[in-house]
Amino acid sequence: MSTTAVRNDPLRRYPAYDFGRPAQLGREHRRRLEAAFEAFARQWASQLTGKVRMRTHLTLEGVESMSYQEYADTLPTTTAMVTGATAGRDEPGVVQFDLGVALAWVVQMLGGRSNAPIEPRSLTPIESALIRQLMDRTFELLTTSLGMLLSNPLTYAGLHDNPQYLQVISPGEAVIVARFDMRMGESHSTATVMLPTVVVDRLAESERDAASAHRAGATVDQVLGAPLEVSLRVAPRVIGAGEVLNLAPGDLLRFSHPETKPFELVVGDTPIARAVPGSQGSRLACTITTILEETTR
């Protein structure tokens, strides 16, 4: 369809808004989540490198909001999904990674060498126990990285291999999904972390708390602390432009400022007080004699 036809068709130019689809993340919320997940990626990669004994790199690809069903539809039919529970809440988090990668971890932890890709299959009880030990620490790292964005720490809750059968949240519920590019040796795969939108709620709460913590007098304090240039000014004199052009070093200009009249203390062009000249040690100084009332109202 041509661009003109799209512009002339209101249904195509302004697509209908789906109120069942979660709203997009705000810029500030996305930035804070990206910073938290990037910290988690560095720590998780370090943990895997030390435990699995194979150099692992994790790079955050992005953070987005979607429904749980949309998230499940993006995952392979068979994959490792480790759920993490928080005390007092029904919505769990999920750390997902390739099942073949999980089997490679097991081989490495048992002293073997995983040089070729391993065909995904269901984990045996012993393999599941090894993955659980690995994921206990992973959830600790995730909790630490998210910090105040989680109301309670995430702990290991279960290991599953079919995302279509794992209905941890209702299909239409909004979730936060972070995607990572995982490189382990020569293999590349994708890992994800899924969290309920309670994380975004915590973000909003932290912003409200920060706003309420802002003292009413903070703006006044900032204004009062702003630096101002103060000048001492005598009564001005008007002279012609020609006289200014003819000025030379050594010329004497007379001002009609009485010797007994205090000078004006000004900020910019605004008089704030009157003062008489004096000294403090070897430095010139002035003594305030009058505060101009109109400037203090």
ABEGO torsion letter per residue (X at the ends): XBAAAAAABAAAABBBBBAABBBBBBAAAAAAAAAAAAAAAAAAAAAAAAAAGBBBBBBBAEBBBBBAAAAAAABBABBBBBBBBBBGBABBBBBBBBAAAAAAAAAAAAGBBBABBBBBBBBBAAAAAAAAAAAAAAAAAAAAAAEAABABBBBBAEBBABAAABBABBAABBBBBBBBBBBBEABBBBBBBBBBAAAAAAAAAAAAAAAAABBAAAAAAAAAABBBBBBBBBBBBBBBAAAAAABBBGBBBBBABBAABBBBBBBEABBABBBBBBBBEABBBBBBABBBAAAAX
